[in-house]
Amino acid sequence: MIRFWITWLLLPAAVAVLFVLNWQCWRPGVGGAIGGRPPGTHLERFFGWPATYQAEIWRSDDQELASRILASAPFYYPGDEMSREHRTIGWAALAVDVAFALLVLFLVGVSVWCALHRAWTWRQVALLAGAGLMLLGLWAGSQSVSVSL
C-alpha cells in the first residue's frame, strides 16, 4: 500500500512545479521611458510556459524603481507602485498550457504506476511514447499561439 503513496506525492509535486512555472513572471523586462513619454520606469511581464498566455505593461513615474525591480525580479509585484497600462490574454495559449500540464500529469502517473508494478508492456510504452510526442508537439507549437506586446 505504501507504493501507491509515491504516486500521490509525485502528482501534487508535478502540479506545484507547473503552477510555479505558469503563475510567476520569469521573464520581466524593465526599462526607462518609452514612446516619447515623460521619464519613468516601465515593466513588461510575461506569464505562461510553454506558451505565454498573458502579457502586461506596467508604468511608473519613479525613475529609481527600475533598480528595485531588478533587485527582486522575478518576484516583484508592481501593483503597489505602478499602474497597469495594458494586458493581453491569449485563450489559445492558455489551452495549450492546460493541455501540456494534463499530459505531464498523465505521463507522471502512468510512469510511476508502471515502475511500481514493473509492468512495462508494449501498450504502456506506446502510450507513454504517444503522450511524449504530443508533449513535444505542444511545446513546438506553443510559440505560434503565445501572446506578445
ABEGO torsion letter per residue (X at the ends): XAAAAAAAAAAAAAAAAAAAAAABBABBBBBBBBGGBBBEBBBBBBBEOABBABBBBBBBABAAAAAAAAAAOAABBAAAABBBABBBBBAAAAAAAAAAAAAAAAAAAAAAAAAAAGBBBAAAAAAAAAAAAAAAAAAAAAAAABBBX
